Amino acid sequence: MKKFLRYLGLGLLSTFLTATPGLGAERISFYYPPFGEFSLSVDSLETFAKVGKIDQDLSFYASRATPEQLAQLRDLLQQRFNVTPTLVSQVTYSPIGEQLVQQLGKLLLTESRKNGFYAIRASLILSAADQKEGLTVVNLLRKFPSDTIRVNFTEGLRIVDDLSQLIKRKDEVFASLQKEAIAQAATSKIDFSQKPDLRSPGKFTWQKKSLELNDISRSRRLPVDIYLPSAGSQKPGELLSPPFPLIVISHGLASDRSTFVYLAEHLASYGFAVAVLEHPGSNAERFQQYFAGLAGPPDAAEFVNRPLDIKYLLNELQRLDKSDPTLQGKFNFQQVGAIGQSFGGYTVLTLAGANINFGQLRQDCNPDNSSFNLSLFLQCQANDLPPKNYELKDDRIKAIIAINPIDSTVLGQGGISQIKTPVMLVTGSQDIFAPPVFEQIRPFTWLSGSNKYLALIENATHFSAIAEPTPQNDVLPVPPALLGPDRAAVYSYLNALSVAFLETHLLNRPEYRSYLQPSYATFISKEPLNLSILQSLSVAQFDRVWSGSTPQSSKPSNPQPTSTPYQPLRQ
């Protein structure tokens, strides 16, 4: 009975409300065998939200919650989400949005105990269209087209339990790898305080040049910003002259070429030419058009078009290198590197040699599989592509950095293991969109090359590495809780590690290799965004770490949990 009452506490109630806004119209009802039916009125929640009063109906649950949980619940109930009904409609009618709402509908049932998909979608749109109240949890409840919503409580308890165990195991894996990195760092005798600080700008000035390329064969217009070092602007005693090593940066989904301005400028100050492009099928502008009802959602072709955008960019720069007086002779195409984040991380991994893994897609993206890995909703879209070898590799690219990449299914071990060029993977412990264990840590063990690095940033989220969007490009409102701590430390890490990695593996300057050691990460690490670096992690080592954090009765052969209702896209 104690366990039962604990689960009936307001902590669980707030979990459901947080994860799935829109639980009912007049009452929220749930059945917990063998104890029977329990319910809570929407009026009680609304009164609590507006005046902070706990009535008799709510008191049963409130008495089992902490003051902190009650405060969090009231904050949630009061929060208004500033989204338009058009945006909500476009998202919930998209393939990914429909799949997400379908999964929620398995937990949140109508009064007749049927999947709540249509009711949830209707309440989301109606509440977003309500100019007075807007999209709030309470208004969602009021707009839900049923007198009562029934929560699949037994399934919900299992989900909460599975998610809690998964988070615990993820934290244990991250802590174990950090401990190993710290142990390795302790053996170093390098005094980095006496070495140049790679977090600070370099000695070179640079100029920015903007282009718009037009790939007629694919009807793709590619805006590009080029950050070009100025010859002769370096420190005394050295002479920098073109051609400059070239770095290409690929942004993530619903982003643009402003995302990594800080990194482009930093690399240019160290003598790298940097080309930052936009992918027109999945950039911020495309999502703005989509949310306004002026364009369709990004489609599976983006998994091919993105790497082809980079190939086309390099081809055009080679042409302009011979014909444009302002760019002539400026680029060294024997020294090309690529950096990408999220969907851009996938992009640079394919350019380095990872093929789309249709066998893994078929295995992971069937209706019988399920996972808490939210990136699979995007990755499984690639299953709509005609299966073939798309030849996405570009031999001009000699080193890559993939930040929060998505890759576990769309590339899988078969794809990742094909990469032979030097690779750095960057992961954040609190990334819920590209979960670190699934998308970066385990894939790191699949890399077969000898020059590979795993940078782990504690408490970093999926958004920690990217610059804050400008108002006109802020197309996906992100709650502050998902942004994580102040991003400045992460920017400094990426600035320093990018210079060290590219100088070492693109320009073959061994004096920079020491900056890639665990001891350097320890030297520049700042709480709460603690940085660690590992240079090796075998499949066997990972399996031991994962198994050590997993109860014997539930050790999976593949660390994708399969007992949750969050399924990949139905094909």
N, C-alpha and C positions, 0 to 999 in steps of 0.2 A: 504494500500500500504506500509506503514511503516513496518508492521509486515512481509509482504512478502519480503521486501528488507532485513530485519534483518535475515530471514531464508536463504536468498541467500548469506549471508555473508560468509567469508572464514572460520569462526568458524565451520559452518555446513559442509563445504567442507572437512575441516581437520578431522572432526568427522568420516565422511564416509571413508576417506582414512586410518585413523588409524584403524578403526574396520574391514575394508575389503580391504586388499591390492590387487589391480588388477581391476581398474575401466574401462579400455577401451584400445583401440589400438591407434587410431588417435585422437578421440574426446570423451569426456564424455558428454552425453546428458541427460537432464531431463526435464520433462514436468510438469509445475505447473499451473493448471487451476485456474482462467480463463485467466492467463497472457500469456500462450503459451509456446513455446519450448525455452530452454536455453542450451547453450553448452560451453565447454571449451576445447581448444586443448591440447594435450599431450605435444606438442612442448613448449607451454607456461610454463608448469610445469617443464619440463626438463631444460629450460633456467634459470628459477628461482632457481632451485636446484643447478645448476652448477656455475652460476655466480652471482646469487642474483638479476637479472634484472627482473623487472615487465613490460611485454609488454602490448600492448593495449588490447589484449584478456583477460589477467588476471587482468587488472587494475579495471574493473568493480567490481570484487569480492574483490580485495585487498583493495579498498577504503573503504570497509565496515568492515574491520578487524583491530584489534589493532596491534601495533608493536610486542607485545608478541605472538599473534596468528600467525603472519607471520613468526616469528623466529621459532616457534614450527613446523610450516608446513615445512619450509626449512630443519630443522633438520630431520624431518621424511622422507622427500624425499631423503635426502643424506644417511640415515642410511642403512648399508648393513647387512643383517641377515645371519650369518655364519652357514648355514645348508646345508647338502648334498642333492642332488636330490633323493637319496635312502630314506633318512629320510622323506622328503616331500611326496614321493610316498607312503611309508608305512603308514604314518599318514592319508593321504587323501583317501587311499583305505581301511582303517579300518572302521568298522561299525560306531564308534563315529565320525571319521573324515568325512566320507561320509555324515552323518547327519548334521554336522556343515556346510559343503560346500553347501549342499542342501538348508539349511536355508539362507545362504548368497546369493545363486542363486535366491531366491525370491525377493531380493532387487536389485541385479545386473544382469540385463537382457541382452541378446544378442541383436544384431541390429534388429532381427525379433521379439523382445519382448518376448522371451522364457527364461525359467529359465537358469541362467548362470552357472549351476553346472559344466558341462564338460569344459567350457571355463576357468573358474576359476582354476579348478584342473590342466588343461594343462598349463596355464600360470605360476602357482606356480612351477611346476616341471621344465618347460623349463627355467625359470629365475634362479632357483637354480642350473641348470646345466651349465649356462653361466659363464665360468671361468673368463671372463674379467669384466663383470658388476656385476654378482652375483644377489642374491635375494634382490632387492630394489623395492620401490613402482614404480618408473619410469620404471624400466625394466619389472615389472609385466604388466604395461600398454602396453609396447612395444610388449610383448609376447602374449597378449590377442588375440585369433584367431578371431577377428572381427574388422571391421573398426571403429565401434562405440559401446560403451557400454551404455545402457540406464539404468539410475537409477530410480527405483520405488520411485519417490521423495515424493509423498503423503504418502506412507507407511513409508518412511524413516523419515519424519517429525514427524509422530505419534510415531515411535519408540524412537526417540530422546526425545520427550516430555515425553513419559511414563518412559523412563529410568531416566530422570532428576527428575521427581516426585518421583520415587522409591528411588533414592539416597537421596533426600531431606527427605523423610519419614524415611529412615534408620538412617540418621544422627540425626533426631529428637528423634527417639526411643532410640538410644544410649545415647544421651545427657540427656534424661529423666531418664534413669536408672543410669547414672553417678551421676546425681543430687540427686537421692534417696540414693545412696551409700554414698555420701559425707555428707548428712544430718544425716545418721545413724552413720557415723564415728565421727561426731562432739560431740556426746553424750559420747564417750569413754574417760576414764581418765587414760588409760594405757600409761606409758612412755616407748615406745619401745627402746629408746636409752639406757635404763638401762637393757634391756634383751639381751640374746645371739642373734647375727646376723645370721639368718639362710641362708643368701646369701653367707656367707663365708664357706669354706670347714669345715667339721667336724674334729674330732680328730683321726680318724682311718686311718691306712694305708690299702692298698688293693692290691690284685694281680689279674692279668687278665689271664684267661684260655680260649682257643679257642677249640671248638668242631665242628665236622660235623656229624649231625645225619642223618639217612637214614630211612625214613618211606617207606618200601618196598610196603606196601599195596596201597599206593597212588603214588608211584614213585616220592617222594619228598625228595630232599636232603636239609637239613636245617643247614646252617652255624650259629653257635651260639658263642657269646663272653660272658663269665661269669666274672663279677667283684666281687671278693670275699674278704670281710674284713679279716684282719689278727687278729687272737685272741691275746689278750694281748697288742694290740697296742694303746689302748684308753688312755684318760687322766688319771692322777693319782687318785686313790681312787675309780675307777670303774673297773669292770672286765667284759669284753665282751668275751663270749664264744659261740661257736655254740650250737644248730642250729641257723642260722641267718634268719630273715624274708626275703622272696623272692619277688622280683619285676621283672615282665616281661615287656619288651618294644617292641611295634609293630610299624614299620615304615610305611610311606605313600607310595603312588603309585610312582614307578620309583625311589625309594630311597633304602637305605641299612642300615646295622647295625652301620655305622659310623655316622648316622644322629643325634643320641642323646648320643654320647660319653660323652659330657659335663655333661649331667644329670645323666648318669650311674655312672660316677666317683664321682659326688657330693653325690649321694645317698649311694654309697659304703663307702664314708668317714664318713657317719653317722651310719654305722653298718648294712646296708641292703645288702644282696646278690642280684645282678642284672644280669638277663639273657636277652641279646639283640640278637634277632634272625633275619634272613632274610626270607621273604616269596618268594620262588623261582618262583612263577607264576606271580609276579607283582613287583619284585625288579629291581634295576638298571641294573643288568646283563641281565635279561630277556628283558628289553627294548632295551639294546644295541644290543642284538641278533635280536630282532624284527626290529629295524631300519636298521640293516645291511642285512635284508632279510633272516636271518637264522632261524627265528622262527615266529610263528603266534602271533597275538595280544593276550593280556590277555583275558580270557573268563569269562563267568558268574560263572563258578565253583569256582573262587577266593572268592566269597562271602561266600562260605562254607569252602573252603580249608584253608583260613586264620585263622579262629578260631580253626579249627582242627589242624593246625600247633602248636598253643599254647597248646592245650590239649596234643598233642604228646610230645611236649617239657617237659611239667610237668610230664608226665608219665615216660619219659626217665630219667629225673633228679631224680625221686623217685627210679628208678632202680639203677642209678649210686650212689645214696646216700647210697645204701647198698653194692655196689660192687666195686666202684672205691676208692682206698685208698686216693686219693687226694681230693675227694669230700665227702667221707663217713661222715655222720652225720652233714653235713654243712648246710642243708636247713631245715627250719621250714615250713612244708606244711600246718600247721594250720594258718599261717600268710602269705598269698600270695596276692599281689596286681598286677595290670596291668595298663600300661600307653600306649596310642596310639595316633597317629596324622593322621588326614585326613582319609584315608582308614583304617589306624590303629586305629583311633578313632571309626569307625564303628566296627572294630574287637573286641575291648574291651567292647563295649556296648552289643554285642551279647553274649560275655562270661559272662557278668553280668546278662543276662536273657532276653534280647530283641530278639524276634523272627523276622524272615523275614516276612514282612507284604505284602502278595501277593494281598490282596484286595486293599490296598493303591497303590501298583504298577500298578494294572489294571486301577485304577481310574486316576492316574497321568500320566501314560505313554501311553496314547492313542493319536492318531493324532489330535484330536480336542483340546487338552490342549497345552498350551505353557507357557513359563516362562523365565525370565532372570536368573534363577538359573542354572548356568552352571554345578553344580554337578549332576543334573538330567541326563545328558548324560551318566555319569558313573552309577548312581544308577539304572537307568532303564534297564541296562544290566541284572540285577538280574531277570527280567521278563522272561528271557530265561530258568531259572531253572524250573524243574518239581515242581509244587506247593505241598509242604508237610511240616511237622514239622521236621526241620533238627537237633533239639536237640543240639544246639550250646552252651548252658549254661554250665559253669564249676563251681561246688559248692566250689571248692578249692579257688576260687578268691573272696576275701572279700571286696575289695575296688578298684575303678578304677578312672583314670583321662583320659578324652577324650579331645584332643586338636584339634580344627578345624574339628570336626567329620562331616561326611556326614551321614544323618540318616532320614531326614524328610519324604522321600517316601519309601525307602527300609525297614525302621523300622516303621516309622509313630507313631502316638500317641498310637496305639494298641500295638506296640512293646516296645516303650520306657516306657510306664506305667507299664510294667511287672518287671522293675528293682527295686529291694528292697535294694540293697547294697549301701553304701555311694558312691556318684559320685561327681566329679568336672568336669565341662565343661569349656573350655577355648576358648574365641572367640576374633577375631580381627576386628575392625571396617572397615578396608579396604580390607577384604578378598573377592575377587570376584569369587573365585573358590568354596568355601563353604560359601555362604553369611550368615552373622551372624544372621539376623532376622529369616531366614528360617531354618538354620541348627543347631543353638545353642540356641538362645534366646527363641524362641517359644518351641522347644523341652524341654528346661529346665522346662517349666511350666507343661509338661506332666509327669515328674518324680514324683512318688508317695511316695518315701521314705522321711524320715524327715531329713536325713543328706545329703544335697545337696548344692553345691556351684557353682556360676557362676562368673568366672573371666573375666572381660572385659578389653581389652587393646586397647586404642584409637590409631588409625593410624597404628596398626599392620596389616600385610598382611598374606596370606596363608603360607608364607615362613619365617615369623619372628621367629618362634620357632625352626627351624631346623638349624643345623650347615651347613656352606658353604660346598658344595660337593668338593671332591678332583677332580683333572682334569680327572682322569680315570673314575670317576663315575658321571660326569656332563653330563648326557644324554639328558636332556631337557633344552636347553638354555633359561634362563628367563631374559627378559629385565630389566635393573636396576630399572626402574620406578615401577615394580611390586614387587621388593624385600622389599621396605619400608625403614624406617630409620634404623640406626645402631642397630643390633640385640642384643647387649650386655645387654641392660636393660631387654629385654624379657627373655634372658637366666637366669638372676639373679632372676626375678620373679618366673620362673618355678622351679628353684633350691629351693628357699625358700618355696614356696607354696606346692611343692611336699613333702618336709620333714615334714612340719606342718600337711598336710592332712594325710599322712601315719602314722606318729607318733600318731595322734589323733585317727584315725579310724581303723588302722590295729593293732597297738600296745596298743591301749586303754590308752594313756597317756594324760590325760586332761590338763596338764600344757601347751600343745602345741595348745590348742583350740583357745587361744586368737590371735594367728597368722592368724587365718582364718576369723577374723572380718574385716569389712570395714575399721576400723581405721588403721589396719596394712597395707592394700593396699595403703592408703593415705600416710602413713609414708615412704614407700619405692618407691612410684611412682616418675617417672622422665619424664619430658617433652622431646619429644613430645609423648612418648609412655606411656601416663597416665594409671595407673592401678586402677581398681575398683573391689570390691567384693560384690556380693549379696548372701544372704543365703535363700531367698524366693522370689517367684514371681508366683502368681496364674494365672490361665487362664483368670479370670475376670480382674485382674490388667493389664495383658498384653493387653487384648482387649481394655481396656480403653486408654492405652498408644498409641496403634496402631491407634485406632479410632480418638484419639485427633490429630494425625499427618496426617490423611487421609481426603481429601475432602468428604463431605457428599454424593456427587453423585457417588463416586467410592469406597466406603468402601466394601472390600471383606469379605466374611465369613471365607475364608482361605487366609492368606496373601501371596499367590503366585500370582503375577500379571498374568492375562490371556489375555492380549491384545497385546502381542508381538509375532513376528514370530519365536522366539526361542523355538521350540517345543521339548519335550522329544523324545527319540528314537522311531521311528515307529516300531510297533511290527508286 
